[in-house]
Amino acid sequence: MKFFAINGSPRPKCNTAQLLDKALEGVKSVFPDADAERINLYDFPFHGCKSCFACKIVNGKHYGRCVQNDDLKPILDEIVEADGVILGSPIYFSDVTGNMRCFLERFMFPFVAYSKIETVEHKKMPIAYIYTMNASEEVSHQIGYHDLHNHFEMGLSMVFTKPEHLYVYETYQFKDYSKYVSDAFDEKERRQIRKTRFPKDLESAFEIGKKIAIQAEQHD
């Protein structure tokens, strides 16, 4: 079986990446022999959807598949055949990162049919989403992050399956806060959150990986 974790963070070793790796450990706890791979979207150049509509040409050879021939294409061709996908992104300006958004356009749009009767045959693998953010849970609700992401997850539900999700709040951003203009935050408090709460977040990510693996087994 094949599972992917898609890292939408430009930091390949920080919060989001660590959570995704722990989710893949959860997958491997169910399927020890599974092929579980993390893809870092900032490792290679690619673009979002170019609105060429090649994926929607009647009887077209690329119907239901993205035709863009760039560094993402061979990876995307594998991902769309996966048994499960776990997405992860920090929240920048209330939304996922630009690279994650570009990926999702390419990942989802070819499977959306502009038709009342026709559908695009594709693998409806289980999906999970891990969101990391600097905001507290209280502030995230005040700003409306959850409403925004719930609306977005409706699209994932229609194309694939209803996503599992995990919100990780008040992440530890810098190794040394004194080097940055960051007096809006209490470094001591953030360090304590990192020490006491983040291990629990990692456990939650592990459990999400297990859920995705179990769902994949049920889909077989």
C-alpha positions as CSV (number, residue, x, y, z in Angstrom):
1,M,0.0,0.0,0.0
2,K,1.1,3.6,-0.7
3,F,0.5,6.6,1.5
4,F,1.7,10.2,1.1
5,A,2.1,13.1,3.5
6,I,2.1,16.4,1.6
7,N,4.0,19.1,3.4
8,G,2.9,22.6,2.5
9,S,5.4,24.3,4.8
10,P,8.6,25.9,3.5
11,R,10.3,24.5,6.6
12,P,11.1,20.8,6.0
13,K,12.0,20.0,9.7
14,C,9.6,22.1,11.8
15,N,6.1,21.8,13.3
16,T,4.1,20.7,10.2
17,A,6.8,18.3,9.0
18,Q,7.1,16.7,12.4
19,L,3.3,16.2,12.7
20,L,3.2,14.7,9.2
21,D,6.0,12.3,10.0
22,K,4.2,11.2,13.1
23,A,1.0,10.7,11.1
24,L,3.0,8.4,8.7
25,E,4.2,6.5,11.8
26,G,0.6,6.0,12.6
27,V,0.0,4.6,9.1
28,K,3.0,2.2,9.5
29,S,1.6,1.0,12.9
30,V,-1.3,-0.5,10.9
31,F,0.6,-1.4,7.7
32,P,4.3,-2.0,8.6
33,D,5.2,-2.8,5.0
34,A,3.4,0.2,3.6
35,D,5.3,2.7,1.4
36,A,4.8,5.9,3.3
37,E,6.5,9.1,1.9
38,R,6.6,12.7,2.8
39,I,6.6,15.2,-0.1
40,N,7.9,18.7,0.6
41,L,6.2,21.1,-1.8
42,Y,8.9,23.7,-1.5
43,D,11.5,21.3,-2.7
44,F,10.7,21.8,-6.4
45,P,9.2,24.5,-8.7
46,F,5.6,24.1,-9.9
47,H,2.5,26.1,-10.6
48,G,-1.2,25.9,-9.8
49,C,-3.9,25.2,-12.3
50,K,-3.4,27.2,-15.6
51,S,-7.0,26.8,-16.6
52,C,-6.1,25.0,-19.8
53,F,-9.1,22.7,-19.4
54,A,-7.2,19.8,-21.1
55,C,-8.5,17.6,-18.3
56,K,-12.1,18.3,-19.5
57,I,-11.9,17.9,-23.3
58,V,-14.6,15.5,-24.6
59,N,-12.9,12.2,-25.3
60,G,-9.6,13.8,-24.6
61,K,-6.6,11.6,-23.8
62,H,-5.9,13.6,-20.7
63,Y,-9.5,13.6,-19.5
64,G,-9.6,13.6,-15.7
65,R,-5.8,14.1,-15.4
66,C,-3.7,17.2,-15.2
67,V,-1.7,17.8,-18.4
68,Q,0.9,20.3,-17.1
69,N,4.3,18.8,-17.6
70,D,6.4,20.2,-14.8
71,D,8.2,18.9,-11.7
72,L,5.0,18.1,-9.9
73,K,3.4,16.0,-12.6
74,P,5.3,12.7,-12.0
75,I,4.7,13.0,-8.3
76,L,1.0,13.9,-8.8
77,D,0.6,10.9,-11.0
78,E,1.6,8.8,-8.1
79,I,-0.4,10.6,-5.5
80,V,-3.7,10.3,-7.3
81,E,-3.3,6.5,-7.1
82,A,-2.4,6.5,-3.4
83,D,-4.3,4.5,-0.7
84,G,-4.3,7.6,1.6
85,V,-3.1,11.2,1.7
86,I,-2.4,13.4,4.7
87,L,-2.1,17.1,3.9
88,G,-0.3,19.5,6.2
89,S,0.1,23.3,6.1
90,P,0.8,26.2,8.3
91,I,-1.8,29.0,8.2
92,Y,-0.6,32.2,6.5
93,F,-3.0,35.1,6.3
94,S,-6.0,32.9,7.4
95,D,-5.3,30.2,4.7
96,V,-3.0,27.4,3.7
97,T,0.3,28.3,2.1
98,G,0.5,29.4,-1.6
99,N,2.3,26.2,-2.6
100,M,-0.3,24.0,-0.9
101,R,-3.1,25.9,-2.6
102,C,-1.4,25.4,-6.0
103,F,-1.0,21.7,-5.2
104,L,-4.6,21.3,-4.3
105,E,-5.8,23.0,-7.5
106,R,-3.8,20.4,-9.5
107,F,-4.8,17.5,-7.2
108,M,-8.5,18.2,-7.2
109,F,-9.7,20.1,-10.3
110,P,-9.2,17.3,-12.9
111,F,-11.7,15.1,-11.0
112,V,-14.4,17.8,-11.0
113,A,-16.7,17.2,-13.9
114,Y,-18.6,20.1,-15.4
115,S,-21.6,17.9,-15.9
116,K,-25.0,17.0,-14.3
117,I,-24.7,13.3,-15.4
118,E,-21.0,12.5,-16.1
119,T,-18.4,11.9,-13.4
120,V,-14.6,11.4,-13.6
121,E,-13.5,7.9,-12.4
122,H,-10.8,8.2,-9.8
123,K,-9.6,6.7,-6.6
124,K,-11.5,8.1,-3.6
125,M,-8.7,7.6,-1.1
126,P,-9.1,8.7,2.6
127,I,-7.8,12.2,3.3
128,A,-6.6,14.0,6.4
129,Y,-5.6,17.6,7.0
130,I,-3.2,18.9,9.7
131,Y,-3.3,22.7,10.2
132,T,-0.6,24.5,12.2
133,M,-0.9,28.1,13.3
134,N,0.5,30.8,15.5
135,A,-2.9,31.8,16.7
136,S,-4.6,30.5,19.8
137,E,-7.7,28.3,19.6
138,E,-9.8,31.2,20.9
139,V,-8.4,33.7,18.3
140,S,-8.8,31.2,15.5
141,H,-12.5,30.9,16.2
142,Q,-12.9,34.7,16.5
143,I,-11.2,35.2,13.1
144,G,-13.3,32.4,11.6
145,Y,-10.5,30.0,10.6
146,H,-12.7,27.0,11.2
147,D,-15.5,28.2,9.0
148,L,-13.0,28.9,6.2
149,H,-11.4,25.5,6.5
150,N,-14.7,23.7,6.9
151,H,-15.9,25.2,3.6
152,F,-12.7,24.1,1.9
153,E,-13.0,20.6,3.3
154,M,-16.4,20.3,1.7
155,G,-14.5,20.3,-1.7
156,L,-12.2,17.5,-0.5
157,S,-15.3,15.6,0.7
158,M,-17.0,15.9,-2.7
159,V,-13.9,14.8,-4.7
160,F,-12.4,12.2,-2.3
161,T,-13.8,11.5,1.2
162,K,-14.7,13.5,4.3
163,P,-11.3,14.5,5.7
164,E,-10.1,13.8,9.2
165,H,-8.4,17.0,10.6
166,L,-6.2,18.3,13.4
167,Y,-5.7,21.9,14.4
168,V,-2.4,22.7,16.2
169,Y,-2.3,26.1,17.9
170,E,0.3,28.5,19.2
171,T,3.2,26.8,17.5
172,Y,6.8,27.5,18.5
173,Q,8.2,29.5,15.6
174,F,11.7,30.5,16.4
175,K,14.7,28.9,18.2
176,D,15.6,32.3,19.5
177,Y,12.7,34.8,19.8
178,S,15.2,37.6,20.7
179,K,16.5,37.7,17.2
180,Y,13.1,38.7,15.7
181,V,10.5,41.4,16.3
182,S,8.1,39.2,18.1
183,D,7.1,41.0,21.3
184,A,3.5,40.2,20.7
185,F,4.2,36.7,22.0
186,D,5.5,35.5,25.3
187,E,8.5,33.2,24.5
188,K,8.4,31.5,27.9
189,E,4.8,30.7,27.4
190,R,5.4,29.4,23.9
191,R,8.3,27.3,25.1
192,Q,6.1,25.8,27.7
193,I,3.3,25.0,25.2
194,R,5.9,23.4,23.0
195,K,7.1,21.3,25.9
196,T,3.7,20.2,27.2
197,R,1.1,20.5,24.4
198,F,3.1,19.6,21.3
199,P,3.8,16.0,22.4
200,K,0.0,15.6,22.7
201,D,-0.4,17.1,19.2
202,L,2.1,14.5,17.9
203,E,0.0,11.8,19.5
204,S,-3.1,13.1,17.8
205,A,-1.2,13.1,14.4
206,F,-0.2,9.5,15.0
207,E,-3.9,8.6,15.6
208,I,-4.9,10.4,12.5
209,G,-2.4,8.3,10.5
210,K,-3.9,5.2,12.0
211,K,-7.4,6.3,11.1
212,I,-6.3,6.9,7.5
213,A,-4.7,3.5,7.3
214,I,-7.8,1.7,8.7
215,Q,-10.1,3.7,6.3
216,A,-7.8,2.7,3.4
217,E,-8.1,-1.0,4.4
218,Q,-11.9,-0.7,4.4
219,H,-11.9,0.9,1.0
220,D,-10.0,-2.0,-0.5
